[in-house]
């Protein structure tokens, strides 16, 4: 499933903090996973009219500058905006006669490759692959043009073995993948608590076990791991197996917000078809408003889309708490992206990246203004 991994680097850098996110699939959980991210919330004001739609949707016969737009996303709850917006026809309404060609991905690197190759134009993706795609192309491949989701990551543990954070010493805690955002988040958290762990091997005061989310539930049932720092819906799946939530990652962030999912666009497509990008962003803003106004209907719509894509829907015991823990929002929480990168550098998993210019929020803020909402900030990382 979704991979949100920082490339390994031999470079080791000074202190900082870590952040999070997701990869993989969940076995008894159907084929769904979560992409996540990390960092401190950007200092943007709350939207004034979070439930109001973006202004003036075009009619179905509106002609934009291209006949098709290729959109990538994951069949995960953290990608609830495209799941719901496509299922409910919200995006198509905004795009008029421009037809959507959707493509579902299981891994962040694959989506970045597709964007670079022109196989998709716009995508929903986690922060780590967005950072990697931007830095590996020397800032030429993509722009982050909006936020989409925040939250949805938890530390869940076997209550018979772990009852407090101090009990983590000597225990085996799973993360989805070496260098992914949850892995970085756990390593950073353990460091702040004084635990020593080798970032590459996972050996130390706490054993960090890199386990694909597909097998994490079975690993927990067998006793191979004592807990996991994982995204939803894996966390809620483990709870149905008897695990307890020891820490919700939201509690570590200002305002309980950190980025899981962003919207990216190829710079070429943004330059050539800004009207189409604006229509997609209007669809995203309207979908997030729809989710807030109709949470139960939106949840059912997302689950129906997951069933179509993965073959199985999520059971209520997993779906309900997982959905409740995710915030769908337009703010990219840009400060959290920088924090995630800093934490990965501190862990020795990433060379210090130059993220200047990774954001272009011009069209998003135009859409938000038309909807009577406040502009969102780029934390100084916007297009100059």
Secondary structure as a PSIPRED ss2 file (coil, helix, strand):
# PSIPRED VFORMAT (PSIPRED V4.0)

   1 X C   1.000  0.000  0.000
   2 X C   1.000  0.000  0.000
   3 X C   1.000  0.000  0.000
   4 X C   1.000  0.000  0.000
   5 X E   0.000  0.000  1.000
   6 X C   1.000  0.000  0.000
   7 X C   1.000  0.000  0.000
   8 X C   1.000  0.000  0.000
   9 X C   1.000  0.000  0.000
  10 X C   1.000  0.000  0.000
  11 X C   1.000  0.000  0.000
  12 X C   1.000  0.000  0.000
  13 X C   1.000  0.000  0.000
  14 X C   1.000  0.000  0.000
  15 X C   1.000  0.000  0.000
  16 X C   1.000  0.000  0.000
  17 X C   1.000  0.000  0.000
  18 X C   1.000  0.000  0.000
  19 X C   1.000  0.000  0.000
  20 X C   1.000  0.000  0.000
  21 X C   1.000  0.000  0.000
  22 X C   1.000  0.000  0.000
  23 X C   1.000  0.000  0.000
  24 X C   1.000  0.000  0.000
  25 X C   1.000  0.000  0.000
  26 X C   1.000  0.000  0.000
  27 X C   1.000  0.000  0.000
  28 X C   1.000  0.000  0.000
  29 X C   1.000  0.000  0.000
  30 X C   1.000  0.000  0.000
  31 X C   1.000  0.000  0.000
  32 X C   1.000  0.000  0.000
  33 X C   1.000  0.000  0.000
  34 X C   1.000  0.000  0.000
  35 X C   1.000  0.000  0.000
  36 X C   1.000  0.000  0.000
  37 X C   1.000  0.000  0.000
  38 X C   1.000  0.000  0.000
  39 X C   1.000  0.000  0.000
  40 X C   1.000  0.000  0.000
  41 X C   1.000  0.000  0.000
  42 X C   1.000  0.000  0.000
  43 X C   1.000  0.000  0.000
  44 X C   1.000  0.000  0.000
  45 X C   1.000  0.000  0.000
  46 X C   1.000  0.000  0.000
  47 X C   1.000  0.000  0.000
  48 X C   1.000  0.000  0.000
  49 X C   1.000  0.000  0.000
  50 X C   1.000  0.000  0.000
  51 X C   1.000  0.000  0.000
  52 X C   1.000  0.000  0.000
  53 X C   1.000  0.000  0.000
  54 X C   1.000  0.000  0.000
  55 X C   1.000  0.000  0.000
  56 X C   1.000  0.000  0.000
  57 X C   1.000  0.000  0.000
  58 X C   1.000  0.000  0.000
  59 X C   1.000  0.000  0.000
  60 X C   1.000  0.000  0.000
  61 X C   1.000  0.000  0.000
  62 X C   1.000  0.000  0.000
  63 X C   1.000  0.000  0.000
  64 X C   1.000  0.000  0.000
  65 X C   1.000  0.000  0.000
  66 X C   1.000  0.000  0.000
  67 X C   1.000  0.000  0.000
  68 X E   0.000  0.000  1.000
  69 X E   0.000  0.000  1.000
  70 X E   0.000  0.000  1.000
  71 X E   0.000  0.000  1.000
  72 X E   0.000  0.000  1.000
  73 X E   0.000  0.000  1.000
  74 X E   0.000  0.000  1.000
  75 X C   1.000  0.000  0.000
  76 X C   1.000  0.000  0.000
  77 X H   0.000  1.000  0.000
  78 X H   0.000  1.000  0.000
  79 X H   0.000  1.000  0.000
  80 X H   0.000  1.000  0.000
  81 X H   0.000  1.000  0.000
  82 X H   0.000  1.000  0.000
  83 X H   0.000  1.000  0.000
  84 X H   0.000  1.000  0.000
  85 X H   0.000  1.000  0.000
  86 X H   0.000  1.000  0.000
  87 X H   0.000  1.000  0.000
  88 X C   1.000  0.000  0.000
  89 X C   1.000  0.000  0.000
  90 X H   0.000  1.000  0.000
  91 X H   0.000  1.000  0.000
  92 X H   0.000  1.000  0.000
  93 X H   0.000  1.000  0.000
  94 X H   0.000  1.000  0.000
  95 X H   0.000  1.000  0.000
  96 X C   1.000  0.000  0.000
  97 X C   1.000  0.000  0.000
  98 X C   1.000  0.000  0.000
  99 X E   0.000  0.000  1.000
 100 X E   0.000  0.000  1.000
 101 X E   0.000  0.000  1.000
 102 X E   0.000  0.000  1.000
 103 X E   0.000  0.000  1.000
 104 X E   0.000  0.000  1.000
 105 X E   0.000  0.000  1.000
 106 X C   1.000  0.000  0.000
 107 X C   1.000  0.000  0.000
 108 X H   0.000  1.000  0.000
 109 X H   0.000  1.000  0.000
 110 X H   0.000  1.000  0.000
 111 X H   0.000  1.000  0.000
 112 X H   0.000  1.000  0.000
 113 X H   0.000  1.000  0.000
 114 X H   0.000  1.000  0.000
 115 X H   0.000  1.000  0.000
 116 X H   0.000  1.000  0.000
 117 X H   0.000  1.000  0.000
 118 X C   1.000  0.000  0.000
 119 X C   1.000  0.000  0.000
 120 X C   1.000  0.000  0.000
 121 X C   1.000  0.000  0.000
 122 X E   0.000  0.000  1.000
 123 X E   0.000  0.000  1.000
 124 X E   0.000  0.000  1.000
 125 X E   0.000  0.000  1.000
 126 X C   1.000  0.000  0.000
 127 X H   0.000  1.000  0.000
 128 X H   0.000  1.000  0.000
 129 X H   0.000  1.000  0.000
 130 X H   0.000  1.000  0.000
 131 X H   0.000  1.000  0.000
 132 X H   0.000  1.000  0.000
 133 X H   0.000  1.000  0.000
 134 X H   0.000  1.000  0.000
 135 X H   0.000  1.000  0.000
 136 X H   0.000  1.000  0.000
 137 X C   1.000  0.000  0.000
 138 X C   1.000  0.000  0.000
 139 X C   1.000  0.000  0.000
 140 X C   1.000  0.000  0.000
 141 X C   1.000  0.000  0.000
 142 X E   0.000  0.000  1.000
 143 X E   0.000  0.000  1.000
 144 X E   0.000  0.000  1.000
 145 X E   0.000  0.000  1.000
 146 X E   0.000  0.000  1.000
 147 X E   0.000  0.000  1.000
 148 X E   0.000  0.000  1.000
 149 X E   0.000  0.000  1.000
 150 X E   0.000  0.000  1.000
 151 X E   0.000  0.000  1.000
 152 X C   1.000  0.000  0.000
 153 X E   0.000  0.000  1.000
 154 X E   0.000  0.000  1.000
 155 X E   0.000  0.000  1.000
 156 X E   0.000  0.000  1.000
 157 X E   0.000  0.000  1.000
 158 X C   1.000  0.000  0.000
 159 X C   1.000  0.000  0.000
 160 X C   1.000  0.000  0.000
 161 X C   1.000  0.000  0.000
 162 X C   1.000  0.000  0.000
 163 X C   1.000  0.000  0.000
 164 X C   1.000  0.000  0.000
 165 X H   0.000  1.000  0.000
 166 X H   0.000  1.000  0.000
 167 X H   0.000  1.000  0.000
 168 X H   0.000  1.000  0.000
 169 X C   1.000  0.000  0.000
 170 X C   1.000  0.000  0.000
 171 X C   1.000  0.000  0.000
 172 X E   0.000  0.000  1.000
 173 X E   0.000  0.000  1.000
 174 X E   0.000  0.000  1.000
 175 X E   0.000  0.000  1.000
 176 X C   1.000  0.000  0.000
 177 X C   1.000  0.000  0.000
 178 X C   1.000  0.000  0.000
 179 X C   1.000  0.000  0.000
 180 X E   0.000  0.000  1.000
 181 X H   0.000  1.000  0.000
 182 X H   0.000  1.000  0.000
 183 X H   0.000  1.000  0.000
 184 X H   0.000  1.000  0.000
 185 X H   0.000  1.000  0.000
 186 X H   0.000  1.000  0.000
 187 X H   0.000  1.000  0.000
 188 X H   0.000  1.000  0.000
 189 X H   0.000  1.000  0.000
 190 X H   0.000  1.000  0.000
 191 X H   0.000  1.000  0.000
 192 X H   0.000  1.000  0.000
 193 X C   1.000  0.000  0.000
 194 X C   1.000  0.000  0.000
 195 X C   1.000  0.000  0.000
 196 X C   1.000  0.000  0.000
 197 X E   0.000  0.000  1.000
 198 X C   1.000  0.000  0.000
 199 X C   1.000  0.000  0.000
 200 X C   1.000  0.000  0.000
 201 X C   1.000  0.000  0.000
 202 X C   1.000  0.000  0.000
 203 X C   1.000  0.000  0.000
 204 X E   0.000  0.000  1.000
 205 X C   1.000  0.000  0.000
 206 X C   1.000  0.000  0.000
 207 X E   0.000  0.000  1.000
 208 X E   0.000  0.000  1.000
 209 X E   0.000  0.000  1.000
 210 X E   0.000  0.000  1.000
 211 X C   1.000  0.000  0.000
 212 X C   1.000  0.000  0.000
 213 X H   0.000  1.000  0.000
 214 X H   0.000  1.000  0.000
 215 X H   0.000  1.000  0.000
 216 X H   0.000  1.000  0.000
 217 X H   0.000  1.000  0.000
 218 X H   0.000  1.000  0.000
 219 X H   0.000  1.000  0.000
 220 X H   0.000  1.000  0.000
 221 X H   0.000  1.000  0.000
 222 X H   0.000  1.000  0.000
 223 X C   1.000  0.000  0.000
 224 X C   1.000  0.000  0.000
 225 X C   1.000  0.000  0.000
 226 X C   1.000  0.000  0.000
 227 X E   0.000  0.000  1.000
 228 X E   0.000  0.000  1.000
 229 X E   0.000  0.000  1.000
 230 X E   0.000  0.000  1.000
 231 X E   0.000  0.000  1.000
 232 X C   1.000  0.000  0.000
 233 X C   1.000  0.000  0.000
 234 X H   0.000  1.000  0.000
 235 X H   0.000  1.000  0.000
 236 X H   0.000  1.000  0.000
 237 X H   0.000  1.000  0.000
 238 X H   0.000  1.000  0.000
 239 X H   0.000  1.000  0.000
 240 X H   0.000  1.000  0.000
 241 X C   1.000  0.000  0.000
 242 X C   1.000  0.000  0.000
 243 X C   1.000  0.000  0.000
 244 X E   0.000  0.000  1.000
 245 X E   0.000  0.000  1.000
 246 X E   0.000  0.000  1.000
 247 X E   0.000  0.000  1.000
 248 X E   0.000  0.000  1.000
 249 X H   0.000  1.000  0.000
 250 X H   0.000  1.000  0.000
 251 X H   0.000  1.000  0.000
 252 X H   0.000  1.000  0.000
 253 X C   1.000  0.000  0.000
 254 X H   0.000  1.000  0.000
 255 X H   0.000  1.000  0.000
 256 X H   0.000  1.000  0.000
 257 X C   1.000  0.000  0.000
 258 X C   1.000  0.000  0.000
 259 X E   0.000  0.000  1.000
 260 X E   0.000  0.000  1.000
 261 X E   0.000  0.000  1.000
 262 X E   0.000  0.000  1.000
 263 X E   0.000  0.000  1.000
 264 X E   0.000  0.000  1.000
 265 X E   0.000  0.000  1.000
 266 X E   0.000  0.000  1.000
 267 X H   0.000  1.000  0.000
 268 X H   0.000  1.000  0.000
 269 X H   0.000  1.000  0.000
 270 X H   0.000  1.000  0.000
 271 X H   0.000  1.000  0.000
 272 X H   0.000  1.000  0.000
 273 X C   1.000  0.000  0.000
 274 X H   0.000  1.000  0.000
 275 X H   0.000  1.000  0.000
 276 X H   0.000  1.000  0.000
 277 X H   0.000  1.000  0.000
 278 X H   0.000  1.000  0.000
 279 X H   0.000  1.000  0.000
 280 X H   0.000  1.000  0.000
 281 X H   0.000  1.000  0.000
 282 X H   0.000  1.000  0.000
 283 X H   0.000  1.000  0.000
 284 X H   0.000  1.000  0.000
 285 X H   0.000  1.000  0.000
 286 X H   0.000  1.000  0.000
 287 X H   0.000  1.000  0.000
 288 X H   0.000  1.000  0.000
 289 X H   0.000  1.000  0.000
 290 X H   0.000  1.000  0.000
 291 X H   0.000  1.000  0.000
 292 X H   0.000  1.000  0.000
 293 X H   0.000  1.000  0.000
 294 X C   1.000  0.000  0.000
 295 X H   0.000  1.000  0.000
 296 X H   0.000  1.000  0.000
 297 X H   0.000  1.000  0.000
 298 X H   0.000  1.000  0.000
 299 X H   0.000  1.000  0.000
 300 X H   0.000  1.000  0.000
 301 X H   0.000  1.000  0.000
 302 X H   0.000  1.000  0.000
 303 X H   0.000  1.000  0.000
 304 X H   0.000  1.000  0.000
 305 X H   0.000  1.000  0.000
 306 X H   0.000  1.000  0.000
 307 X H   0.000  1.000  0.000
 308 X H   0.000  1.000  0.000
 309 X H   0.000  1.000  0.000
 310 X H   0.000  1.000  0.000
 311 X C   1.000  0.000  0.000
 312 X C   1.000  0.000  0.000
 313 X C   1.000  0.000  0.000
 314 X C   1.000  0.000  0.000
 315 X C   1.000  0.000  0.000
 316 X H   0.000  1.000  0.000
 317 X H   0.000  1.000  0.000
 318 X H   0.000  1.000  0.000
 319 X H   0.000  1.000  0.000
 320 X H   0.000  1.000  0.000
 321 X H   0.000  1.000  0.000
 322 X H   0.000  1.000  0.000
 323 X H   0.000  1.000  0.000
 324 X H   0.000  1.000  0.000
 325 X C   1.000  0.000  0.000
 326 X E   0.000  0.000  1.000
 327 X E   0.000  0.000  1.000
 328 X E   0.000  0.000  1.000
 329 X C   1.000  0.000  0.000
 330 X C   1.000  0.000  0.000
 331 X C   1.000  0.000  0.000
 332 X C   1.000  0.000  0.000
 333 X C   1.000  0.000  0.000
 334 X H   0.000  1.000  0.000
 335 X H   0.000  1.000  0.000
 336 X H   0.000  1.000  0.000
 337 X H   0.000  1.000  0.000
 338 X H   0.000  1.000  0.000
 339 X H   0.000  1.000  0.000
 340 X H   0.000  1.000  0.000
 341 X H   0.000  1.000  0.000
 342 X H   0.000  1.000  0.000
 343 X H   0.000  1.000  0.000
 344 X H   0.000  1.000  0.000
 345 X H   0.000  1.000  0.000
 346 X H   0.000  1.000  0.000
 347 X C   1.000  0.000  0.000
 348 X C   1.000  0.000  0.000
 349 X C   1.000  0.000  0.000
 350 X C   1.000  0.000  0.000
 351 X C   1.000  0.000  0.000
 352 X C   1.000  0.000  0.000
 353 X C   1.000  0.000  0.000
 354 X C   1.000  0.000  0.000
 355 X C   1.000  0.000  0.000
 356 X C   1.000  0.000  0.000
 357 X C   1.000  0.000  0.000
 358 X C   1.000  0.000  0.000
 359 X E   0.000  0.000  1.000
 360 X C   1.000  0.000  0.000
 361 X C   1.000  0.000  0.000
 362 X H   0.000  1.000  0.000
 363 X H   0.000  1.000  0.000
 364 X H   0.000  1.000  0.000
 365 X H   0.000  1.000  0.000
 366 X H   0.000  1.000  0.000
 367 X H   0.000  1.000  0.000
 368 X H   0.000  1.000  0.000
 369 X H   0.000  1.000  0.000
 370 X H   0.000  1.000  0.000
 371 X C   1.000  0.000  0.000
 372 X C   1.000  0.000  0.000
 373 X C   1.000  0.000  0.000
 374 X C   1.000  0.000  0.000
 375 X C   1.000  0.000  0.000
 376 X C   1.000  0.000  0.000
 377 X C   1.000  0.000  0.000
 378 X C   1.000  0.000  0.000
 379 X C   1.000  0.000  0.000
 380 X C   1.000  0.000  0.000
 381 X C   1.000  0.000  0.000
 382 X E   0.000  0.000  1.000
 383 X C   1.000  0.000  0.000
 384 X C   1.000  0.000  0.000
